[in-house]
Amino acid sequence: MRINIFLLIVMITDLHHGRRTSYRNLDWVTSISPTQSVEEGSSVELECRLGNVPDRAEVAWVRIRGVEEVDYLSVYDKEDGQIDYEEEQATSEMIEEEEGWVWRLILSKVTTSVAGLYQCQVLIHDEVVSSRKVLLNVLDPNKVEHNTKFVITKQGRNITLDCTDFEGEDVNWKRLGETTVVQNGKRLSLIRVDRSDSGIYVCSVSGGSKTISLLVEHVPTITPTKPTISQYPGYPSSLSCQVTAVPVPAVSWYRLGSPQGPTMIKSQGDLSMVIDEYRDGRMTSRLIFSNVTQEDYGQYSCNATNRMGQVFATVQLVFSPTPVLTDSSKEYCLTGSLLWIVVAAFIVLYSPL
């Protein structure tokens, strides 16, 4: 009887931790970017989303060369962090979101030679146990019809957005997200622009349209996602701030309250910094604690700097008398509870009377 219970506990525990003699069709890579088509010389970001990947697993981005032939570009594991093997061409970042982890590969200044299939892999003991593929097409810029244009201008200047390459006279301009026509005609003139003029403008004519993204330079602004975050020791947590700035700002985090003054934070050990993609003048920076300790409690500063100026905002991490569970933590606790319920039921059913 005791042997049977022991074997059941071992079997359930092994399934809970992913210790299987044969790994097949595990859905740890839950999704991946659709096929990407970019112009030669530009950059592209490939993204895969991960489910409940075990701590002992490795995650990798590879380029598929042929049958069972791949080039490893980036590898990540929880203990050693990430390693990029071709930093001049490809870098990676692991980001924790509410729905799970996101593993990104950023390819810079792509050429036709890097086109092909890329694969996001989860490995255990060097065995691929879950993966998904994405196709990257690299296009000749001379053969691409351009319908989107990006314009950056200084605050206070006058600017004219041009749509003269469209045939026909019945041309109107709208701002994306708004229904009213801003102006009719092939040119849209904006006087003494400021930050409020930033946005995406759509030039429309029967048979087609073109979008122009206008960004007006300005000093960064920072908005903490939450000014105060609480957590119990031993559990993960994160601080985040939303940054709006043109041109692209440099974002850094500092620890406050030290007698020596603010101390710049670097990613190491259980502490890491991630920055979401800069798009339309906005980005989000996060400071991630994978395992909060007593020494982590205190005030932190999120700083953003560009050539227009520098700003900062403070966020604090405080003690919580009970754990604040993320979605992944809740799932772990639920799985553990179900394990003991099954074991208890087995003991009741098969115990001698």
C-alpha positions, 0 to 999 in steps of 0.5 A: 500500500505504501509503495503504491502511494509513493509511486503515485506521488512521484508520478504526479510530481514528475508530471507537475514539474515536466519530468517525462521520459519522452517529451512530445507536443508540449505547448510551451511556445503558445504563439509566434509572430506571423510571417514578416516582410521587411525592406532590406536595411531595416530592422525587424522584431520576431516574438514568441509567447511562452506558457508555463516553461519549467525553470530548468528549461532553456529557450532559444531563437535559431535560424533554420538552415536545412534538415536538422541544421540550425544556427543558434542566435540567442539562448536564455535560461533562468539561472544564466540569463540570455546570451546573444551569439551574433550581437551585431546582427541579432539581440534578444530580450525576455519580457514578463507580461500578465499573460506570461513571458515574451521572448523577442529577437531583434534583427538589425539592418537586415539583408537578403542573406538573413531571409528564411525560417526562424524558430523559437524553441524550448529545450530540456537537456538539449532536447527540443520539446516545444517550438514554432516557426516564423518566415522572414521575407526581406524585400528590395526597397526599390520594388516596394510601394510606400504608403507610410511616411514618418516625419519628425519636426521641432516644436514651434515650426510650421510644417506641410504634409504632402499628398501630391503623388495621388491623382485626382482633386478630391483629397481629404485629410483626417487624423487617425481615430477621428471622424472629422476632416481636418482639411481638403486638398493635397497638402495639409499645413500645420502652423507652429506645431506642438506636442498636441499635433503629434499623431497619424494623419491619413490622406485619402482619395478614391482608390487609395490612401497614405498615412503620415506619422507626425512626431513633434520633438518634446521633453520626455514625460513619465507616468508611473503605471502604479506609484506604489507596488507591494509584495511579500518576500520571496515572490516576483514583482515589477515596477514600471513607467510609461515614457513619452518622448521625441526623439527616442529617450535613454531610460534608466532606473536608480535606487534612492535613499542611499547615503551615497546618493542615487545608485544606477541599477543594472540587470543582474541576478534576480533583477532585470530591466526591460523596455517595450518597443518604442512606437509613435513616441511612446515606450514602457520601461519595467524593473523586474524583481524575480524574487523580492527580498527585504533589501529590495524595499524602498524608493526607485527613480525612473529617468528619461533623457533626450536632447530636449531635456531630462525628467524622472518619476519615483516609484516605491516597492513596499512590504505586503503582509501577504503575497500578491500573486501574479497569474503564474503564481496563482496557477502554481498554487492551484496545481499544488493544491490539486496534487494533494487532493488527488493523493488524499483521495487515493489514500482514502480509496485504497487504504485497508479497512 
